[in-house]
Amino acid sequence: MAEKMKKILIVDDEEDMIWSLKNNLNHEKLQVDILTASSGEEALEILKNTPVDLIITDIKMSGISGLELLIEVKNRYQQTGVIVMTAYPSPEFKSEALSKGSLHFIEKPFDINNLRKVVRHALREDNLFKGTVAGVELSDIIQINCLSRTTTALKVKTSNQEGIIYFLEGKIVHAVCGDLHGDDAFFKILAFNGGTLESMKITEAPNNTIKSSFEALLIEGARRMDEKNSSEENDSFNPDALEIKNAPSTTSGKKNNKNKEAAKENLKTDNIDKEAIMNSLQDLLTEFTNIPGVNTACLVGRDGFLLDSIALSGIDTEMIGAIASSGFGASESMGNQLGKGAMSMTMIEYANGPVMFSPIGNDAFLVIVADKESNLGMIRLKIKKHASAIATTAAI
C-alpha cells in the first residue's frame, strides 16, 4: 500500500512567497501535497474541512497574524505542526530552525534546502513536533513575541487562574495576575501548569513595570521552577517506594527485598523501546545545537567516556569527552577546596568562544561548545530547563 502523502499548508499574504515555496518545496526526497492560503482567516477555514500535517506561516500578516494562527492551531488541532517564518533579523535565530517541541522558527531569507530539511524533520512520525501533548510551551510563545518585536497582550488561562503579559515592540513591559503586578505576576504566569492562550491586539501597555530582558526573565523563571521541583522531589521522592510501588505491603524484610527485585525485573522487561530512548536523548541534545553559535553538545560520563552527542561534521566528540573530563573534575575540585559546595555550572571562555560544563545526575556531565557570538543566556536557560530530563533519559 502506498504511503499517504503528507499535507502542508503555506500561509503568507505575499503571492511571490507562496508561489516560490509551492514550486520549490516539493522535491524527490520530500514529496508532499501543498495547499496555500493568503491569510490566517483563510487558513483556519481550510483546516475546518481538511486535515493538515504541517503549516508554514509568515508571522506578520494583515488580519490574523502568524502568532495568532499558531495559537489557534495549537488550541484546535494539536496534531498539526507549525513552522513560523519571519523577515525580522535577530542575533538569536539566524537561518537555522529553532525547534522547541512542537514549534519551528526560521528567518527570511532562508535556503530552500535548509527549509526542506526542517520540514522533513517536522513530518517524521516519531518526532516530538507532533507528539507534544500541551501543543506549545508558554516560553516558546514569549520568545516569538519578543523576537518578532510585536505589540500585543497575551492572556493565559487555566481552570482557576488567569494572567496577562504585555509586549511593547517585542519587550515584556508589564504583567498582571490576580493581585500581582510586574515581575511577580510574570513568574506566576510562567509557572502555570497548562492552560489556553489568547493573543489580544493593543496599542500600548497599561503600565511599564518590567525592566529586565526576556532572556533574563526566562532564565530566572526556569531557576524558580527548578527550585520548586527540587523541593517537591526532596519532600516526596523515595527510590525504594518507586521500585515496589505495585508490590503488596509486608513486614517481612526478606519478602520486601524479593518485591524490590521483582519490581526491578519488571522495569527491565517493560516494553521500553531502547531506540526511542536514544532518540529522545538526541532530541534533548539537539535543543542546544539549535541555538545559533552552538556547534557541539556532549553527554560525558565522569570516567571520560562519551555517552551521546550532537555535533557538526568533523568534530571529534570522543576526544572532547576525554579532554573535558579533566576540566570538569578540576572545576569541581576547586569549588570543593573553596567551600563553594556542589557545582551547578561552569564556563571557560576562549578567544573563539566558550565551553560550558554542567553536572547531569551523579554520573555524567554536559559539555556545550559554542562560538563567541553565541547567546550565553539561552544556553544557560536550556541547561536549567533540560538537565533533569537528560539525567532521567540517560539513566533508563
C-alpha positions as CSV (number, residue, x, y, z in Angstrom):
1,M,0.0,0.0,0.0
2,A,1.4,3.4,-1.0
3,E,2.2,5.7,1.9
4,K,-0.3,8.5,2.4
5,M,1.1,11.8,1.1
6,K,1.6,14.4,3.8
7,K,-0.3,17.7,3.5
8,I,1.4,21.1,4.0
9,L,-0.4,24.4,4.2
10,I,1.6,27.5,3.2
11,V,0.2,30.8,4.7
12,D,1.5,34.1,3.5
13,D,0.0,37.4,2.3
14,E,2.7,37.8,-0.3
15,E,1.9,35.9,-3.5
16,D,5.5,35.7,-4.6
17,M,6.5,33.9,-1.4
18,I,3.5,31.4,-1.8
19,W,4.5,30.8,-5.4
20,S,8.1,30.3,-4.5
21,L,7.5,27.9,-1.7
22,K,4.9,25.9,-3.6
23,N,7.2,25.4,-6.6
24,N,10.4,24.8,-4.7
25,L,9.4,22.9,-1.5
26,N,8.4,19.7,-3.3
27,H,11.5,17.6,-4.0
28,E,12.3,14.0,-4.8
29,K,13.2,13.5,-1.1
30,L,10.2,15.5,0.1
31,Q,7.0,14.7,-1.9
32,V,4.1,16.4,-0.2
33,D,0.6,17.8,-1.1
34,I,0.8,21.6,-0.8
35,L,-2.2,23.8,0.0
36,T,-2.0,27.6,0.2
37,A,-3.8,30.4,2.0
38,S,-3.2,34.2,1.7
39,S,-4.4,35.0,5.2
40,G,-4.7,33.4,8.7
41,E,-8.5,33.5,8.3
42,E,-8.4,31.6,5.1
43,A,-6.1,29.0,6.7
44,L,-8.5,28.4,9.5
45,E,-11.3,27.9,7.0
46,I,-9.2,25.3,5.2
47,L,-8.4,23.5,8.5
48,K,-12.1,23.1,9.3
49,N,-12.5,20.6,6.5
50,T,-9.0,19.4,5.6
51,P,-6.6,17.7,8.0
52,V,-3.1,19.2,7.5
53,D,0.1,17.7,8.8
54,L,2.2,20.9,8.8
55,I,1.6,24.6,8.4
56,I,4.3,27.1,7.2
57,T,3.2,30.6,8.0
58,D,4.6,34.1,7.9
59,I,4.4,35.8,11.3
60,K,3.4,39.3,10.2
61,M,0.2,39.4,8.1
62,S,-2.8,41.6,7.9
63,G,-5.7,40.3,9.9
64,I,-4.8,37.2,11.9
65,S,-1.0,37.2,12.5
66,G,1.1,34.1,12.2
67,L,1.5,34.0,16.0
68,E,-2.3,34.1,16.5
69,L,-2.7,31.4,13.8
70,L,-0.2,29.3,15.7
71,I,-2.1,29.7,19.0
72,E,-5.4,28.8,17.3
73,V,-3.9,25.7,15.6
74,K,-2.4,24.5,18.8
75,N,-5.7,25.0,20.7
76,R,-7.8,23.3,18.0
77,Y,-5.5,21.0,16.0
78,Q,-2.8,19.8,18.4
79,Q,-1.5,17.1,15.9
80,T,-0.7,19.8,13.3
81,G,2.9,21.1,13.3
82,V,3.7,24.7,12.7
83,I,6.8,26.4,11.2
84,V,6.8,30.2,11.7
85,M,8.7,32.4,9.3
86,T,9.9,36.0,10.0
87,A,11.7,38.6,7.9
88,Y,13.0,40.4,11.1
89,P,16.7,39.8,11.6
90,S,17.8,38.7,15.1
91,P,21.1,37.6,16.6
92,E,19.4,34.8,18.4
93,F,18.0,33.0,15.4
94,K,19.7,33.0,12.0
95,S,18.9,30.7,9.1
96,E,18.6,27.5,11.2
97,A,15.3,26.3,12.6
98,L,14.5,26.8,16.3
99,S,13.0,23.5,17.3
100,K,11.1,23.8,20.6
101,G,8.9,20.7,20.8
102,S,6.1,21.4,18.5
103,L,7.4,24.7,17.2
104,H,9.9,25.7,14.5
105,F,11.1,29.2,13.8
106,I,13.1,30.3,10.8
107,E,14.3,33.6,9.5
108,K,13.9,35.0,6.0
109,P,15.7,34.8,3.6
110,F,16.4,31.1,4.0
111,D,18.0,28.4,1.9
112,I,15.3,26.2,0.4
113,N,17.4,23.1,1.1
114,N,17.6,24.0,4.8
115,L,13.8,24.5,4.8
116,R,13.3,21.1,3.2
117,K,15.4,19.6,5.9
118,V,13.4,21.3,8.7
119,V,10.1,20.2,7.0
120,R,11.3,16.5,6.7
121,H,12.2,16.6,10.4
122,A,8.8,18.1,11.3
123,L,6.9,15.4,9.3
124,R,8.6,12.5,10.9
125,E,6.0,10.3,12.6
126,D,8.2,9.8,15.7
127,N,9.1,13.4,16.1
128,L,8.1,15.4,19.2
129,F,6.9,18.1,16.8
130,K,3.6,16.3,16.6
131,G,3.7,14.5,19.9
132,T,3.7,17.4,22.3
133,V,0.6,16.9,24.4
134,A,0.4,20.5,25.6
135,G,0.7,21.8,22.0
136,V,3.2,24.6,22.6
137,E,5.0,25.9,25.6
138,L,4.4,29.4,27.0
139,S,8.1,30.2,26.9
140,D,8.1,29.5,23.2
141,I,5.3,32.0,22.6
142,I,7.0,34.6,24.8
143,Q,10.2,34.2,22.7
144,I,8.4,34.6,19.4
145,N,6.6,37.7,20.6
146,C,9.9,39.2,21.6
147,L,11.9,38.2,18.6
148,S,9.2,39.4,16.1
149,R,9.0,42.7,18.0
150,T,5.2,42.6,18.3
151,T,3.0,44.8,20.4
152,T,0.3,42.6,21.9
153,A,-1.1,41.2,25.1
154,L,-1.0,37.5,25.8
155,K,-3.8,36.2,28.0
156,V,-3.0,32.8,29.7
157,K,-5.9,30.9,31.3
158,T,-6.1,27.7,33.3
159,S,-9.2,26.3,35.0
160,N,-8.8,28.5,38.1
161,Q,-6.1,31.1,37.1
162,E,-5.7,33.9,34.6
163,G,-2.9,36.3,33.8
164,I,-1.9,38.7,31.1
165,I,1.6,39.5,29.8
166,Y,2.0,42.8,27.8
167,F,4.6,43.2,25.0
168,L,5.6,46.6,23.5
169,E,7.6,46.3,20.3
170,G,8.9,42.9,21.4
171,K,9.8,43.9,25.0
172,I,8.0,42.5,28.0
173,V,6.8,45.6,29.8
174,H,4.0,44.5,32.2
175,A,2.2,41.5,33.6
176,V,-0.8,41.1,35.8
177,C,-2.1,38.0,37.6
178,G,-4.7,38.5,40.4
179,D,-3.3,41.0,42.8
180,L,0.2,40.6,41.5
181,H,1.9,43.0,39.0
182,G,5.2,43.3,37.2
183,D,7.9,40.6,37.7
184,D,6.0,38.7,40.3
185,A,3.0,38.4,38.1
186,F,5.1,37.3,35.1
187,F,6.8,34.5,37.1
188,K,3.4,33.4,38.5
189,I,2.0,33.1,34.9
190,L,5.1,31.3,33.7
191,A,4.6,28.6,36.3
192,F,1.0,27.9,35.2
193,N,0.5,24.2,34.5
194,G,-1.1,24.0,31.1
195,G,-4.0,26.3,30.0
196,T,-5.1,28.2,26.9
197,L,-3.5,31.2,25.2
198,E,-5.2,34.2,23.6
199,S,-3.4,37.0,21.8
200,M,-5.1,40.4,22.1
201,K,-4.4,43.5,19.9
202,I,-3.2,46.5,21.9
203,T,-1.5,49.8,21.0
204,E,0.2,50.3,24.4
205,A,0.6,48.6,27.8
206,P,-1.3,49.9,30.8
207,N,1.9,50.2,32.8
208,N,5.6,49.7,32.4
209,T,6.6,47.6,35.4
210,I,9.1,45.1,33.9
211,K,12.7,46.3,33.0
212,S,14.6,43.0,32.6
213,S,15.2,41.4,29.1
214,F,13.1,38.4,28.1
215,E,16.2,36.2,28.3
216,A,16.8,37.2,31.9
217,L,13.2,36.7,32.8
218,L,13.0,33.2,31.3
219,I,16.2,32.1,32.9
220,E,15.0,33.4,36.3
221,G,11.6,31.7,35.7
222,A,13.4,28.4,34.9
223,R,15.5,28.7,38.1
224,R,12.4,29.3,40.2
225,M,10.7,26.3,38.7
226,D,13.8,24.1,39.2
227,E,13.9,25.1,42.9
228,K,10.2,24.3,43.3
229,N,10.5,20.9,41.6
230,S,13.7,20.0,43.6
231,S,11.9,20.9,46.8
232,E,8.9,18.8,45.9
233,E,11.1,15.9,44.8
234,N,13.1,16.1,48.1
235,D,9.8,16.0,50.1
236,S,8.2,13.1,48.3
237,F,10.7,11.1,46.2
238,N,11.7,7.7,47.6
239,P,13.5,5.4,45.2
240,D,12.7,2.2,47.1
241,A,9.0,3.2,47.2
242,L,9.1,3.7,43.4
243,E,10.6,0.3,42.8
244,I,7.9,-1.5,44.8
245,K,5.0,0.8,44.1
246,N,2.8,-2.0,42.8
247,A,4.1,-4.7,45.2
248,P,1.9,-5.8,48.2
249,S,3.0,-4.4,51.6
250,T,4.7,-6.7,54.0
251,T,6.6,-6.5,57.3
252,S,9.0,-9.2,56.2
253,G,12.4,-7.9,55.2
254,K,13.1,-10.9,53.0
255,K,9.7,-10.6,51.2
256,N,10.3,-6.8,50.9
257,N,13.6,-7.5,49.2
258,K,12.0,-10.0,46.8
259,N,9.4,-7.4,45.9
260,K,12.1,-4.9,45.2
261,E,13.9,-7.3,43.0
262,A,10.7,-8.3,41.2
263,A,9.9,-4.6,40.6
264,K,13.4,-4.0,39.2
265,E,13.0,-7.0,36.9
266,N,9.6,-5.7,35.7
267,L,11.3,-2.4,34.9
268,K,13.9,-4.3,32.8
269,T,11.3,-6.3,31.0
270,D,8.8,-3.5,30.4
271,N,8.1,-2.6,26.7
272,I,10.8,0.0,26.6
273,D,11.9,0.9,23.2
274,K,15.7,1.5,23.6
275,E,15.9,3.2,20.2
276,A,13.1,5.6,21.2
277,I,15.0,6.4,24.4
278,M,18.2,7.2,22.4
279,N,16.2,9.3,20.0
280,S,14.7,11.2,22.9
281,L,18.2,11.9,24.3
282,Q,19.4,13.0,20.8
283,D,16.4,15.4,20.6
284,L,17.3,16.9,24.0
285,L,20.9,17.4,22.9
286,T,19.6,18.9,19.7
287,E,17.9,21.6,21.7
288,F,21.4,23.0,22.4
289,T,22.8,22.8,18.8
290,N,19.6,24.5,17.5
291,I,20.9,27.6,19.4
292,P,22.9,29.7,16.8
293,G,26.6,29.5,17.6
294,V,26.4,26.2,19.5
295,N,28.3,23.5,17.5
296,T,28.6,20.7,20.0
297,A,26.6,19.2,22.8
298,C,28.1,16.1,24.5
299,L,26.9,14.0,27.4
300,V,30.0,12.6,29.1
301,G,30.4,10.1,31.9
302,R,32.7,11.1,34.8
303,D,35.1,8.5,33.5
304,G,35.6,10.5,30.3
305,F,33.6,8.1,28.1
306,L,31.2,9.7,25.6
307,L,27.6,8.7,26.3
308,D,25.9,10.6,23.5
309,S,26.5,13.7,21.4
310,I,25.2,16.1,18.7
311,A,27.9,17.9,16.7
312,L,28.8,19.5,13.4
313,S,30.6,17.1,11.0
314,G,34.3,16.9,11.5
315,I,34.2,17.4,15.3
316,D,35.7,14.6,17.3
317,T,33.3,14.3,20.2
318,E,35.1,11.3,21.7
319,M,38.2,13.5,22.1
320,I,36.1,16.3,23.6
321,G,34.7,13.9,26.1
322,A,38.1,12.6,27.2
323,I,39.6,16.1,27.5
324,A,36.6,17.7,29.1
325,S,36.5,15.1,32.0
326,S,39.7,16.5,33.4
327,G,38.5,20.1,33.1
328,F,35.2,19.2,34.8
329,G,37.0,17.4,37.6
330,A,39.3,20.4,38.1
331,S,36.4,22.8,38.3
332,E,34.6,20.6,40.9
333,S,37.7,20.2,42.9
334,M,38.3,24.0,43.0
335,G,34.7,24.5,44.2
336,N,35.2,22.0,47.0
337,Q,38.5,23.5,48.1
338,L,37.0,26.9,48.3
339,G,34.0,25.7,50.2
340,K,31.5,26.7,47.4
341,G,29.6,23.4,47.6
342,A,28.3,21.4,44.6
343,M,28.9,22.8,41.1
344,S,25.9,23.7,39.1
345,M,27.5,25.2,36.0
346,T,30.9,26.5,34.9
347,M,32.2,28.2,31.8
348,I,35.7,28.5,30.3
349,E,35.9,31.4,27.8
350,Y,38.4,31.2,25.0
351,A,39.2,33.6,22.1
352,N,36.9,31.8,19.7
353,G,34.1,31.0,22.1
354,P,33.2,29.4,25.4
355,V,33.0,25.8,26.7
356,M,30.3,25.2,29.3
357,F,30.1,22.3,31.8
358,S,27.1,21.2,33.9
359,P,26.7,18.1,36.0
360,I,23.9,15.7,34.9
361,G,22.9,13.4,37.8
362,N,25.6,11.8,39.8
363,D,27.5,10.0,37.0
364,A,27.7,12.4,34.0
365,F,28.1,15.9,32.8
366,L,27.1,18.0,29.9
367,V,29.6,19.8,27.6
368,I,28.5,22.7,25.4
369,V,31.0,24.1,22.9
370,A,30.0,27.4,21.3
371,D,31.2,30.2,19.1
372,K,32.0,33.7,20.6
373,E,28.8,35.2,19.2
374,S,26.5,32.6,20.8
375,N,23.7,33.6,23.2
376,L,25.1,32.5,26.6
377,G,21.8,33.3,28.4
378,M,19.9,31.0,26.1
379,I,22.4,28.2,26.7
380,R,22.1,28.6,30.4
381,L,18.3,28.6,30.1
382,K,18.4,25.3,28.1
383,I,20.7,23.7,30.6
384,K,18.5,24.6,33.5
385,K,15.4,23.5,31.6
386,H,16.6,20.1,30.3
387,A,19.2,18.9,32.8
388,S,16.6,16.8,34.7
389,A,15.1,15.3,31.5
390,I,18.6,14.4,30.2
391,A,19.6,12.8,33.5
392,T,16.3,10.8,33.6
393,T,16.6,9.7,30.0
394,A,20.3,8.7,30.2
395,A,19.6,6.7,33.4
396,I,17.0,4.4,31.7
